[in-house]
C-alpha cells in the first residue's frame, strides 16, 4: 500500500490553451506529480468537488469566468492548498484582483517552465514539515484531502498556545482524534488527557462527573470523588458533545474557565486547577445560542479556536486509502490475511454516502475482513447499511416464521416469538462460525459485546 508519506504532489492546471496545459502536464509529471488539466471553470469545479488538490495553477482569463473567481471558490471550500495565477494580463487591475482572490503568486505568460521549480520545491518542503509533525503528534488523522491538511495545519499552529478549542463536525468524523492531536502537540502532552462524553452522562450526575463531590454530598455518595476537571490538572480536558451539557452545568463550567478553580459538589472549598479545555459537538451551537439552549458567554469562551472537520463524503480521494489502512488494522486485530480491495469493492466504497463518516467506513471494512478471512475483498464482501448485501444473508429457519393464524394466546405473544427467532439465528451464526463469537456477531450485523449480552439474557 502506498503510504501517506509517499503520496505524490497533486496539481490541477486550468488553462484554455491546450499547448500550455500539455506542456505544464509533461513538465510536472517529470517530478512525479499527479497532474489533472482542464480548460474551463466548470470542468475544474467538477473535478475539485470530487478530489481536492495540493497545488493549483489557474489561468486568469477563462472561457466561462476568471481564474480569480475560481480561486475564491476553491479557497472558500478548501479544495486546494496553494493557488498560483498564470496570466498574460499585465494591467494592474488584473494583478490586484488576482492577489485579492487569494493567489499565493502570479506568473506572467509566456514563462519558462523552470519557473515552476520553486513552487514545487517550496510546497514539498512545507508538506514534508507537516508530514513529520503529523507522524509525531497525529498519526491517526490520515488523509491527503486539502480540507484535512488545513485542519492539521491549524492544529499544529494552535496546539502549544493553550487557547480553548472547539471542534465541530458530523458524528464519526474523528473529533476526539483532533482533540488528542491538540494535546499531543502541546506542552501539556506529559499530563493527562481526560475525555468526557456529555451526552452519555445523566443530567443529575453531570456536575458530579465534572466537579467531583464530597462524601455524603447526595444519596449514594459514600466516598469523596475527584471530578474530571481536577483529574485533568496540568493536562487537557476533552468535553465531547458539549451541546448536550445542561444549562446549570454550563454556568459552572464557565466559572471554572474564568477562575481556574473548581468547587466539588457538597463542598465550599475551591480547588485550583490548571486545565486546557477542548470541546467538540455535532450540533449547531450558534443556533442553540439563538434558541437560548446554550450559553452565549460559554460559546464564545470555548470557540477561541474553531476547527471544522469535513464529512467523509466530501473527502472522496481519502476513502480508498483509508479503507486500505483499515484492512491492515483489521488484519492486525483479528488475525486475518486480507490482501486488498478489488475494483468492484473500491467503486462501492467510493460511491457510498458515508453518513456515519470514517467510523462507519471502519466498521464496514472490519466486518468484510472478519468474514473474508483471506484474499482480496470484492463487491460481494461489502455490506453497506441500507443496501442489500451481495453475499447471501443468514435467513431465519422456516420453523421460526410467524404462523398464518395463531391457534393459542401463547403464539400471539410477540416477545416470545421474537426471542425464539433471535435464539435460533444466534445458534445458526455460532454454528456457521464454529463457535467464534466475533465472527458470529459479524454475521448477525452486531457488535461482539451486543452478542455477548444477548447470549447472557438468553441463558446461553
N, C-alpha and C positions, 0 to 999 in steps of 0.2 A: 504494500500500500504506500502511496506517495505521502510522505509526512508533511505536516503543516510548514516546517522549516524549509522544505524543498520546493514549496509551491512557487511557480514562476510568476513574474510580474504580469498582471493583466492590464492591457491597454486598449482603449477604444478610440478610433480615429473617425472623425466625421468631416468630410470634405466633398463638395460636389464635383471636384476634378478627379477623374478616375486615375490619372497618372500620379497625382500626389498620394492618393490612397494606396496604390500599388507600391510606390517607392518607399513610403513610410512602413508599410506592412513588411516588405522584404528586409529593410534595414533593421527594424526592431526584432524581427524573427531571428536574426543572427545572434542576438543577445539572449535567446531563449524565452523571449516574451510571448505571451499568448495575446495575439492581436485580432481584434474584430474591427472591420471597416465598413462605414455606411455613408450614404450620400445625402441624407436629409435628417431634419429634426425628428420627424415622425418615426423613421426607422430606428434612430438612436434611442428615443424614449422607450420604444417597444423592447429593444434589446436590454437596456439598462433596468427596466422594470423586472425582467426575468433574472438577470445577473448583473450585479454592480461591477465596478472596475477600479483598479488601483490608480491608474493614471488615464486622463482623458485629454485628447488633442482635438479641439473644435475649431473649424474654420469660422470666421466672424460672419461672413455673408453666405447664407444657405438658401436654397430654393423656397423653403417654407418657413423661414424665420431667421433669427440671428443666433450665432453661437453664444452670445451673451444671455439671451433668453433661455437657451438650452442649459447653460451653466447654472443659472439661477435655479432652474427646476431641479437639476441633478444634485446641487449642493443642498437645497432645501429638503429633498427627500433622501439625502445621504446615500446616493447611488454611486458616488465617485470619491476617490481620495483627493488627489491633486488634479487641478484643471489648468490647462495651458491653451492660450488662444493663438491660432495661426491666422494671419491676416495680411492681405495686400492693401488694406485701408490704412493710409498713413496720417489721415486727418486726426487732430487732437480729440475731437468729439468721440470718434470710434474707440480710440485708445482708452480714454477716460471711462467710457461705457463698459469696456471690457474689464477694466480693473475694478470698477464698482460692482460688476456681476460676480466677482469672486475669483477671477483668474489669478493664479499664482504667478504667471509670467505671460509675456506676449512675444511671439516670434513673428517677425515681418517676413512675408514671402516676396520673392523667392529666397530660400535659405539653404545652406549646406546641411546635409543630413547629420553630419557630425555634431551639429548644434544640439541634437537630441541626447548626446552622450552625457552631458552634465545632468540633464533631467533624470536619466536612468540611474546614474551613479548616486545622485542626491536622494532619490526615492529609495533606492536599495539600501543605502546607509541608514536612513530613517526606519525602514521596515525591519532591518536587521536588529537595530537597537530595541525596537518594540517587541520583536520576537524573543529576544533574550530576556527582557523584563517579564514577558508573559510566561516563559518557561520556568522562571524562578518563583513568580508570585500568583499566576493564574493559569496553570496548565489545563484546568478543566474547561475553561472558556475557549472552546475550539471552534474555528471557522475563519473564513477569509473575507466574508461579506464586508463592504465598506462601513456599513452601519455598526457591525460588531467591532470592527477595528477602531471606529470612532469611540465606541464605549470603552474599549481597552485603553485608548489614549487618554480619555478623561479620567479613568481610574488611576492611571499612572501619574497624572498631573495632580490629583487631589488627595491621593492616599495618605501622604505624610503631612497634610495640613491640619488635621484634627477637626475639620468642619463636619457638621452633620450632613448626612447624605440621604436622599430619598430616591429609591429605585422603583420605577413604575414599569408595568408590562403585564401581559396576559399570564394566566396561570400556566406553569410549565416552561417558561422561557429561561429560567435559571437565575432568578433574583438572589437566591441565597449564595450561589456561586460568585456573583458580583460582590455581595457583602463580604464574603470570605476573602476575595481578592483585595478589596479595600483594606481589610485587616492585615493581610499578609504583606501588603505593600507599604504599611505604615510603621512608625517607630514603636507601635504597640504590639507588634507581631509576637513578642515574647510573653505577652499577657494573654488572658483568656478570651476566647470568642464564645459569647453566650447567646444562643438563639432562643426566641420565644415566639410561638405562633399565637397571636392574639385571638384568632378565630377558633382555636382549639381549646381555649380556657373558658369555663363558665363565667358569666358576668360576676357572680358572687365571689369568685376566687381570684379574679384578675389582679386586684390590688395586693392581695397576699403574695401572689406569684411575683409581682413586680417589686414590691417594697419590703417583703418579709413580714413576719409577725412575732409577737411575744407569746410566751406560754399563757394560755387562758384568754387570749385576745378574743376568741369566739368559740362556740361549741365545736369540740373536736380538736382544738389547738392544744394538744397535750405537751408539746415541746416547742421552744422557740425555733424559728426557721429563718435563714438568711434568704432575702429576695434575689431575683435575677440581676437587679441593678447593682447591688452590693457585690454579687458574685463576679460581676464583670469589671470590678475595680482594676484600673490600670490596663484595661483591655477594651474590647468592643462589645456593645450590646446590640444584637440584631433583632428588631421588632418586626417580624413578618406579619403581613395583613394588618397593618396599623389602622386601616379604615374600619376594622371591626372592633376597635377598642371603645368601650363605653365612655360617655362624656365625663362622668366623675373621675375616672382614671386618667383621662386626657388632661384634666386640670392639674392633677397631682404630678403627672409626668412633666408637664410644662414647668412646674415649680422646681422639680429636680434639675431640669436643664438650666434653669436660671440660677439657682442657689448652689448647685453642685453638692447637695446633701439630701439624704433620704431619711424619712421617719417611718419605721416599721409600724404596721397596724397594731394598735394597742399600746404604743409607746409614745412618750412625749420628748424623747431624746433623739436629736438629729445626728446622723452618721455621715461624715464627709465621704464623698465618692469622686473618683476621677475616671469618668467613663466617656467613651465616644459612642454616640448613638447613630446607627444606620437603620433606616426604616424601609419597608417595602409594601407595596399594595398593588392589586389589580383593579382597584376602584378608582373612580374619578374624584379625587379629594377636593378639587376646586368646586365641582358641582355639589359635593356634600357640605362644603363651607357655605355655599349659597342657600342650601336647604336647612342649615342650622344643625346638621348631624355630625359635623366635625368642626372643632375649634379653629378659627382663622389664625389666632396667635400661635397655636401649636403647629399648624400647617406651615406658616412662614418660618418658624424656628427649625422645622425638620428639613425644609426644602432649600437650604442654603446652596447645596449642590444637588442638582437633579439629573439622574441618569435614566434614560428610557430604553428599555430592551425591545428590539423588534421581534414580531412573531416569526416563527419558522417559515410560514408560507411566503413571507417577504424576503427570505434568505434562500431562494431556490438553489443557488450554487453551493450552499453548505449542506444540503440534505444528504447527498450520496457520500461525501467524505465523513459526515457524522455517522451515517449508517455503517460504513466500513469500520469506523472506530468502535462502534457499539458491538459489531460482530466480534472483534478481537476481545473486547471486555467480557462479553458473554461467554466466549470460549474459555477465558481465564477463570471465571467464576463457576462455570458449570462443567468444566472438563470436556466440552465438545470440541470438534475439529472441523468446523465450517470454514471453508477457504475463501469465500467471496460471495458476490451478488451478480447474477446474470442480467442481461439487458432487459428482459421482461419484468423482473422484480424491480430493477432500477427505475423503469418507467412508472410502475405503480407507485413507488415511493415518492418520486419526483412530482407526480400529478396530484397526490393526495393533499387535502387542505390543512391537515395537522392542527385541528382545533385545540388539541392538548399540547401542541408545540414539541419541544425537544424531549420532554418527559414521555409523551405519547410515542414518539419515534423509538425511544429506547425500549419501551415495553413491547412494541410490535416486533422489533428486531430480536430482543431476548427470547420471546415466545417462539419465533421462527427458528432460532438457533437451537433451542432446547429440543424441539420436535424433529428438526432435520438431522441433528447429531453429527453428520459429516457431509462433505461435498459442498456444492455451490447452491445458494438459495435461489429458487425460481419463483415465478409469479404464483404458483400453486402453494408455496410455503408462506406467503404473506397474507396474514389475516388482518384486514383493516376494519375498524369499527364502523358499523352501518352498512357494510358491504358483505354479501355472501362470500365466504371463503371458497377458493377454487378447490381445495382439498375436501374430500368427503367428510362432513362433520359427524361427530358421535351422535347417534339418534337414540331416542328412547325406545325400549322394547315394547312390543305390542301389548303385553300384559299391563303396561303402565298407562295405556291410553284411557282417557275418560270414557266410561260406558255410555252408550247411546241413550239408555234410560235407566236411572238409578232404581234399584229394587229394594233398597233399605235406607233408613236415615243415616247409617254409618257411611254408606257410599256417597252421601251428599256432603260429608264433612270435607271442606276444601283443604284445611290444614293437613288432615290425614293423607289425602290424595297427593298433595304436593310433597310431603315428607317421603311418601312411598316412591314417587318418581325420582326425587333427589337422591335417595339412598341407592336406588338401582343404577342411576347414572354414575354416581361416585364409584360404586362397585365395578362397573364396566371400565371406567377410566383407570382404576387401580389395577385391574386385571390386564388391561392393554399395556400399561406402563411397567408391569412386573412388580408392582408394589411401590414404585418410586413416586413419592408424593409430589415432588417438584414437577415431574412430567405429567402426572395426573391433573395437577392444578392447571397446567398449561393447556391440556386437552379440554378442560372444562371452562377455560377462559377466566380462571380465578387466580388470585394471589395465593401463594402457598400457605400463608398464615390464615387466610379465609377458609381454605380447605381443611386445615387442621382444626379450626374452631367448629366447622360443620361436623367433622368426624367426632369431636368431643360431644357435641349436642346430640348426635345420633347414637352415641354409645359405642362407637366403633374404635 
